[in-house]
Amino acid sequence: MAEEGSRDIDSKWESLPKEFPDLIQEDDLGDLQKIEEKHWRSGLGSQFNDNSVPDLSSILRKCFQERGGFDGDDREKMRELGVPESAFLEGCRYLLVENIKGTVGVVPVSEVKTTEDVYVGSSKRLQDPKPLYIVRTQLPTTSVASIIIGPRDEDNPNQGEVIWTLHPGLPIPTAKANVEDWETGDRLTLKQVQEKLPDISFLQVKQP
């Protein structure tokens, strides 16, 4: 199945502009397939639901055609839209693609009601920060997408760039925490979260 998926993704690149191969090599196709599965077909968290961009290659084509390439960095524009500096990764470029419908699995803390419970999720490794999330039947909507481009090899800048990720909505700081007395499954109040983490600005959103 993995080989079939890789061939399927590979065929989508054939008609894209010449600049595209500068960002994508054959070894990248597996990672791109995971991004497409996560944000188009998983049905969980941030999802694209716009018929004009039915897959990952179509959103890249839209970006290329509107910009005339993948050059530039939209950090300043994103800052003007309210993205905090802590959301940006050092050494990466950010491209904003507008007029794309989707949902996002995060919400600003300022929009969370004091009556809503905050839950502590699980992390892949015990030492990793745990996600903090609220539960809502409807996810927040967005009309933009973000493409993050970074170095292919962080220790060797001569190796060029690669698409690190692509997702609905604007970049946001990680909604995770590492608080010793919080365990997976704990239910907290918003006040408890803000007392322990006064600088937290976003929480994840999950559907029941």
Backbone as numpy.savetxt, mean C-alpha at the origin, in Angstrom:
# Nx Ny Nz CAx CAy CAz Cx Cy Cz
0.80 -23.88 -10.87 -0.02 -22.67 -10.87 0.83 -21.41 -10.87
1.95 -21.45 -10.12 2.81 -20.26 -10.05 3.39 -19.95 -11.41
3.78 -21.03 -12.14 4.37 -20.79 -13.46 3.32 -20.22 -14.41
2.10 -20.71 -14.32 1.03 -20.20 -15.16 0.77 -18.74 -14.86
0.74 -18.37 -13.56 0.54 -16.98 -13.17 1.64 -16.09 -13.69
2.90 -16.58 -13.64 4.02 -15.79 -14.11 3.90 -15.54 -15.61
3.50 -16.56 -16.37 3.33 -16.37 -17.81 2.21 -15.40 -18.09
1.15 -15.46 -17.28 0.02 -14.57 -17.48 0.44 -13.12 -17.26
1.18 -12.87 -16.17 1.66 -11.52 -15.91 2.63 -11.08 -16.99
3.53 -11.98 -17.40 4.54 -11.62 -18.39 3.89 -11.13 -19.68
2.78 -11.75 -20.08 2.11 -11.37 -21.32 1.54 -9.96 -21.25
1.25 -9.46 -20.05 0.67 -8.12 -19.91 1.69 -7.03 -20.20
2.98 -7.35 -20.10 4.00 -6.32 -20.29 4.37 -6.11 -21.75
4.00 -7.02 -22.61 4.50 -7.03 -23.97 4.16 -5.76 -24.75
2.99 -5.17 -24.52 2.57 -4.01 -25.29 2.83 -2.69 -24.56
3.46 -2.75 -23.38 3.70 -1.53 -22.62 4.89 -0.76 -23.18
5.00 0.51 -22.84 6.05 1.36 -23.40 7.46 0.85 -23.10
8.41 1.37 -23.88 9.79 0.89 -23.79 10.40 1.13 -22.42
9.97 2.14 -21.73 10.55 2.44 -20.41 10.21 1.38 -19.38
9.16 0.65 -19.61 8.68 -0.30 -18.61 9.70 -1.37 -18.24
10.41 -1.95 -19.21 11.40 -2.98 -18.84 12.51 -2.45 -17.94
12.70 -1.15 -17.89 13.71 -0.59 -16.99 13.33 -0.81 -15.52
12.04 -0.99 -15.26 11.57 -1.18 -13.89 11.23 -2.63 -13.58
11.00 -3.42 -14.62 10.55 -4.80 -14.39 11.44 -5.77 -15.14
11.95 -6.74 -14.40 12.70 -7.83 -14.98 11.95 -9.13 -14.70
12.37 -10.18 -15.37 11.67 -11.46 -15.23 11.60 -11.91 -13.77
12.66 -11.64 -13.00 12.68 -12.07 -11.61 11.66 -11.33 -10.74
11.14 -10.21 -11.25 10.18 -9.41 -10.46 8.75 -9.90 -10.60
8.48 -10.75 -11.57 7.10 -11.09 -11.90 6.36 -11.77 -10.75
7.06 -12.59 -9.98 6.41 -13.24 -8.84 5.94 -12.23 -7.81
6.78 -11.22 -7.52 6.39 -10.19 -6.55 5.21 -9.37 -7.08
5.22 -9.06 -8.37 4.13 -8.29 -8.96 2.83 -9.09 -8.92
2.93 -10.37 -9.12 1.74 -11.22 -9.06 1.13 -11.18 -7.66
1.97 -11.16 -6.62 1.48 -11.09 -5.24 0.78 -9.76 -4.98
1.34 -8.66 -5.54 0.71 -7.34 -5.37 -0.66 -7.34 -6.04
-0.74 -7.90 -7.24 -2.02 -7.93 -7.95 -3.03 -8.78 -7.19
-2.62 -9.91 -6.69 -3.52 -10.79 -5.93 -4.03 -10.07 -4.69
-3.14 -9.35 -4.00 -3.50 -8.69 -2.76 -4.49 -7.56 -2.96
-4.28 -6.74 -3.99 -5.08 -5.51 -4.13 -6.17 -5.58 -5.20
-6.27 -6.70 -5.91 -7.34 -6.85 -6.90 -8.25 -8.04 -6.63
-7.74 -9.10 -6.03 -8.53 -10.33 -5.97 -8.69 -10.94 -4.59
-7.97 -10.45 -3.60 -8.04 -11.10 -2.29 -9.34 -10.78 -1.55
-9.93 -9.59 -1.85 -11.14 -9.17 -1.15 -10.89 -8.70 0.26
-9.64 -8.56 0.65 -9.28 -8.14 2.01 -8.49 -6.84 1.97
-8.79 -5.94 2.90 -8.02 -4.71 3.00 -8.18 -3.80 1.79
-7.12 -3.11 1.45 -7.15 -2.15 0.35 -7.34 -2.88 -0.98
-8.39 -2.46 -1.73 -8.72 -3.13 -2.98 -9.05 -2.12 -4.07
-8.57 -2.39 -5.28 -9.02 -1.63 -6.45 -10.34 -2.22 -6.92
-11.32 -1.36 -7.20 -12.62 -1.84 -7.70 -13.08 -0.96 -8.85
-12.15 -0.62 -9.73 -12.41 0.26 -10.86 -12.24 -0.53 -12.15
-13.31 -0.61 -12.94 -13.27 -1.40 -14.17 -12.25 -0.88 -15.18
-11.84 0.38 -15.04 -10.87 0.95 -15.98 -9.45 0.45 -15.71
-9.22 -0.10 -14.51 -7.91 -0.68 -14.19 -8.13 -2.07 -13.60
-8.43 -3.07 -14.44 -8.79 -4.39 -13.94 -7.62 -5.22 -13.43
-6.39 -4.75 -13.63 -5.23 -5.50 -13.16 -4.04 -4.56 -13.01
-2.94 -5.11 -12.54 -1.76 -4.29 -12.24 -1.17 -3.65 -13.48
-1.10 -4.40 -14.58 -0.50 -3.84 -15.78 -1.29 -2.66 -16.32
-2.61 -2.68 -16.16 -3.43 -1.58 -16.68 -3.21 -0.30 -15.90
-2.97 -0.40 -14.60 -2.75 0.81 -13.82 -1.36 1.38 -14.12
-0.39 0.50 -14.40 0.92 0.99 -14.80 0.87 1.65 -16.16
0.09 1.08 -17.06 -0.07 1.68 -18.39 -0.73 3.05 -18.29
-1.73 3.17 -17.44 -2.41 4.45 -17.23 -1.42 5.49 -16.71
-0.63 5.11 -15.74 0.36 6.03 -15.16 1.35 6.48 -16.22
1.85 5.54 -17.00 2.85 5.86 -18.02 2.28 6.81 -19.07
1.07 6.53 -19.52 0.47 7.34 -20.57 0.17 8.76 -20.10
-0.25 8.90 -18.85 -0.59 10.22 -18.34 0.65 11.06 -18.02
1.73 10.40 -17.62 2.94 11.11 -17.24 3.96 11.18 -18.37
3.82 10.30 -19.35 4.83 10.19 -20.39 6.04 9.41 -19.93
5.87 8.60 -18.92 6.97 7.81 -18.37 6.77 7.61 -16.88
7.79 7.08 -16.24 7.73 6.85 -14.80 8.73 7.72 -14.05
9.13 8.83 -14.65 10.07 9.73 -13.99 9.33 10.60 -12.97
10.11 11.31 -12.17 9.54 12.27 -11.23 9.25 11.68 -9.87
8.79 12.54 -8.99 8.48 12.16 -7.62 7.35 13.06 -7.12
6.24 12.48 -6.71 5.06 13.24 -6.29 4.98 13.42 -4.77
6.09 13.31 -4.09 6.07 13.48 -2.63 5.44 14.81 -2.22
5.84 15.89 -2.88 5.36 17.21 -2.48 3.84 17.30 -2.66
3.34 16.76 -3.76 1.91 16.76 -3.99 1.20 15.94 -2.92
1.81 14.82 -2.55 1.22 13.98 -1.51 1.24 14.68 -0.16
2.30 15.41 0.12 2.35 16.19 1.36 1.20 17.19 1.42
0.94 17.83 0.29 -0.15 18.81 0.23 -1.51 18.15 0.46
-1.60 16.84 0.16 -2.84 16.10 0.37 -2.93 15.53 1.79
-1.92 15.83 2.60 -1.99 15.44 4.00 -1.14 14.26 4.42
-0.30 13.74 3.51 0.54 12.60 3.87 1.68 13.06 4.79
1.82 12.47 5.98 2.89 12.89 6.89 4.25 12.38 6.42
5.29 13.04 6.86 6.65 12.69 6.43 7.00 11.26 6.84
6.45 10.80 7.95 6.76 9.46 8.44 6.25 8.35 7.53
5.41 8.70 6.55 4.87 7.69 5.65 5.81 7.38 4.49
6.80 8.25 4.27 7.70 8.08 3.13 8.92 7.25 3.50
9.30 6.35 2.59 10.48 5.54 2.76 11.68 6.25 2.15
12.78 6.23 2.86 13.99 6.89 2.37 14.51 6.20 1.11
14.90 7.00 0.13 15.48 6.45 -1.09 14.48 6.02 -2.13
13.18 6.23 -1.88 12.15 5.81 -2.83 11.51 7.01 -3.51
10.91 6.76 -4.67 10.11 7.77 -5.38 8.65 7.35 -5.31
7.78 8.35 -5.29 6.34 8.10 -5.16 5.60 8.73 -6.34
4.83 7.91 -7.03 4.02 8.40 -8.14 2.55 8.31 -7.76
1.83 9.40 -8.01 0.39 9.47 -7.70 -0.40 9.29 -8.98
-1.33 8.34 -8.97 -2.21 8.10 -10.12 -3.63 8.45 -9.67
-4.24 9.39 -10.36 -5.55 9.89 -9.93 -6.70 9.27 -10.73
-7.91 9.49 -10.22 -9.15 9.02 -10.86 -9.19 7.50 -10.97
-8.90 6.84 -9.86 -8.97 5.38 -9.77 -9.75 5.03 -8.50
-10.81 4.27 -8.65 -11.65 3.92 -7.50 -11.08 2.74 -6.73
-11.17 2.84 -5.42 -10.72 1.74 -4.59 -11.14 1.93 -3.14
-10.80 0.96 -2.34 -11.02 1.06 -0.90 -9.67 0.93 -0.20
-9.58 1.50 1.00 -8.33 1.43 1.75 -8.58 0.81 3.12
-7.62 0.05 3.59 -7.77 -0.64 4.87 -7.20 0.14 6.03
-7.22 1.47 5.94 -6.74 2.32 7.03 -7.66 3.51 7.19
-7.60 4.12 8.37 -8.42 5.30 8.64 -7.65 6.21 9.58
-7.71 7.54 9.38 -7.05 8.45 10.32 -7.63 8.31 11.72
-6.78 8.38 12.72 -7.25 8.30 14.11 -8.27 9.40 14.40
-8.11 10.54 13.74 -9.03 11.66 13.96 -10.46 11.33 13.53
-10.63 10.29 12.69 -11.96 9.90 12.21 -12.52 8.69 12.96
-11.79 8.22 13.97 -12.25 7.08 14.76 -13.07 7.59 15.94
-14.24 7.02 16.14 -15.11 7.43 17.25 -14.57 6.88 18.57
-14.76 7.64 19.63 -14.28 7.20 20.95 -15.00 5.94 21.43
-16.14 5.65 20.82 -16.90 4.46 21.22 -16.46 3.20 20.46
-15.59 3.35 19.47 -15.14 2.21 18.68 -14.01 1.47 19.41
-14.08 0.15 19.40 -13.03 -0.66 20.01 -11.84 -0.76 19.06
-10.64 -0.79 19.65 -9.41 -0.99 18.88 -8.85 -2.36 19.27
-8.52 -3.17 18.27 -8.04 -4.53 18.52 -6.55 -4.65 18.20
-5.89 -5.54 18.94 -4.48 -5.84 18.68 -4.42 -7.10 17.83
-3.83 -6.98 16.66 -3.73 -8.13 15.77 -2.46 -8.93 16.01
-2.21 -9.89 15.14 -1.03 -10.75 15.29 0.04 -10.34 14.29
1.29 -10.56 14.63 2.42 -10.30 13.75 3.03 -11.62 13.31
3.75 -11.58 12.19 4.34 -12.81 11.67 5.42 -13.36 12.61
6.17 -12.45 13.23 7.20 -12.86 14.18 6.93 -12.20 15.53
7.28 -12.90 16.60 6.97 -12.41 17.94 7.55 -11.04 18.22
8.74 -10.77 17.65 9.40 -9.49 17.92 8.87 -8.34 17.07
8.04 -8.64 16.08 7.52 -7.59 15.19 6.39 -6.81 15.87
6.26 -5.52 15.55 5.12 -4.75 16.06 3.79 -5.37 15.62
2.79 -5.27 16.47 1.48 -5.85 16.16 0.57 -4.79 15.54
-0.23 -5.20 14.56 -1.16 -4.24 13.94 -2.28 -3.85 14.89
-2.72 -2.63 14.80 -3.86 -2.14 15.58 -4.97 -1.82 14.60
-6.17 -2.33 14.87 -7.24 -2.15 13.89 -8.60 -1.97 14.57
-9.51 -1.37 13.80 -10.91 -1.28 14.18 -11.71 -2.12 13.20
-12.95 -2.40 13.53 -13.80 -3.22 12.67 -14.97 -2.38 12.17
-15.13 -2.34 10.84 -16.25 -1.64 10.23 -16.80 -2.46 9.07
-18.09 -2.31 8.83 -18.69 -3.06 7.72 -18.29 -2.49 6.37
-17.99 -1.18 6.32 -17.60 -0.54 5.07 -16.20 0.04 5.21
-15.36 -0.21 4.22 -14.02 0.35 4.22 -14.04 1.76 3.64
-13.13 2.62 4.07 -13.02 3.96 3.47 -12.71 3.86 1.98
-13.19 4.82 1.20 -12.97 4.81 -0.24 -11.87 5.80 -0.62
-11.32 5.60 -1.82 -10.28 6.49 -2.33 -10.46 6.64 -3.83
-9.86 7.68 -4.40 -9.91 7.90 -5.84 -8.50 8.04 -6.42
-7.50 7.60 -5.66 -6.11 7.68 -6.13 -5.39 6.37 -5.83
-4.24 6.21 -6.48 -3.36 5.07 -6.22 -1.93 5.59 -6.08
-1.13 4.85 -5.35 0.27 5.21 -5.15 1.17 4.10 -5.70
2.18 4.50 -6.46 3.21 3.57 -6.93 4.51 3.96 -6.26
5.14 3.01 -5.60 6.40 3.28 -4.90 7.53 2.59 -5.65
8.49 3.39 -6.07 9.64 2.91 -6.83 10.90 3.12 -6.01
11.70 2.07 -5.88 12.92 2.17 -5.09 14.07 1.47 -5.76
15.24 1.50 -5.13 16.42 0.85 -5.72 16.25 -0.67 -5.80
16.70 -1.24 -6.87 16.65 -2.70 -7.02 17.56 -3.36 -5.99
18.71 -2.76 -5.75 19.66 -3.24 -4.75 20.09 -2.04 -3.92
19.65 -1.99 -2.66 19.92 -0.82 -1.83 21.41 -0.60 -1.59
22.21 -1.66 -1.73 23.66 -1.54 -1.53 24.41 -1.23 -2.82
23.69 -1.28 -3.93 24.33 -1.04 -5.22 23.39 -0.22 -6.10
23.43 1.12 -6.02 22.52 1.97 -6.78 22.66 1.83 -8.30
23.76 1.26 -8.76 23.96 1.09 -10.20 23.05 0.01 -10.79
22.36 -0.73 -9.91 21.47 -1.79 -10.40 20.12 -1.26 -10.86
19.90 0.05 -10.75 18.66 0.64 -11.23 17.52 0.55 -10.22
16.30 0.76 -10.72 15.12 0.82 -9.86 14.16 -0.32 -10.16
13.23 -0.50 -9.21 12.22 -1.54 -9.35 10.95 -1.05 -8.66
9.81 -1.56 -9.06 8.55 -1.22 -8.38 8.51 -1.97 -7.06
8.57 -1.22 -5.96 8.52 -1.85 -4.63 7.11 -2.30 -4.31
6.14 -1.44 -4.58 4.75 -1.81 -4.34 3.82 -0.81 -5.03
2.56 -1.13 -5.00 1.52 -0.32 -5.63 0.24 -0.60 -4.84
-0.49 0.46 -4.47 -1.69 0.21 -3.65 -2.70 1.34 -3.80
-3.97 1.05 -3.48 -4.98 2.11 -3.48 -4.68 3.14 -2.40
-5.04 4.39 -2.66 -4.90 5.42 -1.66 -3.50 6.01 -1.57
-3.34 6.92 -0.62 -2.07 7.59 -0.37 -1.20 6.77 0.58
0.10 7.02 0.59 0.96 6.35 1.57 0.55 6.76 2.99
0.65 5.82 3.90 0.33 6.11 5.31 1.37 5.46 6.20
1.59 6.03 7.40 2.52 5.37 8.34 1.95 4.03 8.76
2.82 3.12 9.11 2.39 1.80 9.54 1.56 1.87 10.82
0.37 1.28 10.79 -0.52 1.28 11.96 -0.22 0.07 12.83
1.00 0.07 13.40 1.42 -1.04 14.24 2.06 -0.50 15.52
2.13 -1.36 16.52 2.70 -0.91 17.80 3.38 -2.08 18.48
4.34 -1.74 19.33 5.04 -2.75 20.10 4.97 -2.35 21.57
3.84 -2.64 22.18 3.61 -2.30 23.58 3.62 -3.60 24.38
4.48 -3.67 25.39 4.74 -4.92 26.11 3.48 -5.55 26.70
2.59 -4.75 27.26 1.43 -5.33 27.94 0.21 -5.47 27.04
0.39 -5.35 25.73 -0.70 -5.60 24.79 -0.44 -6.92 24.09
-1.44 -7.78 24.09 -1.32 -9.09 23.45 -2.31 -9.22 22.30
-1.99 -10.10 21.39 -2.89 -10.36 20.26 -4.28 -10.72 20.77
-5.31 -10.06 20.23 -6.68 -10.31 20.64 -7.20 -9.34 21.67
-6.31 -8.53 22.25 -6.76 -7.55 23.24 -7.70 -6.53 22.60
-8.69 -6.11 23.36 -9.61 -5.06 22.91 -9.36 -3.82 23.75
-9.07 -2.72 23.07 -8.68 -1.48 23.74 -9.65 -0.37 23.40
-9.62 0.66 24.21 -10.35 1.88 23.88 -9.40 2.81 23.11
-9.97 3.73 22.37 -9.15 4.70 21.65 -8.30 5.50 22.62
-8.86 5.81 23.80 -8.12 6.57 24.81 -6.88 5.80 25.26
-7.00 4.49 25.46 -5.85 3.68 25.86 -4.75 3.71 24.81
-5.16 3.63 23.55 -4.19 3.65 22.46 -3.46 4.99 22.41
-4.20 6.06 22.51 -3.59 7.39 22.41 -2.73 7.72 23.62
-3.06 7.15 24.78 -2.23 7.38 25.96 -0.86 6.71 25.81
-0.86 5.50 25.25 0.39 4.77 25.05 1.14 5.24 23.80
0.38 5.64 22.79 0.97 6.00 21.49 0.43 7.37 21.07
0.88 8.44 21.69 0.31 9.77 21.40 0.56 10.25 19.97
1.55 9.67 19.29 1.87 10.11 17.93 1.20 9.28 16.85
0.43 8.25 17.23 -0.20 7.40 16.22 -1.24 8.21 15.45
-1.23 8.09 14.13 -2.12 8.91 13.30 -3.09 8.07 12.46
-2.84 6.75 12.33 -3.72 5.90 11.55 -3.95 4.57 12.26
-5.10 3.98 11.98 -5.40 2.62 12.42 -5.84 1.80 11.23
-5.56 0.52 11.26 -6.04 -0.35 10.19 -7.55 -0.57 10.37
-8.20 -0.91 9.25 -9.63 -1.20 9.28 -9.85 -2.60 8.70
-10.59 -3.43 9.42 -10.95 -4.74 8.92 -12.46 -4.89 8.91
-12.94 -5.73 8.01 -14.38 -6.00 7.96 -14.70 -7.24 8.76
-15.87 -7.29 9.37 -16.24 -8.45 10.20 -16.40 -9.71 9.37
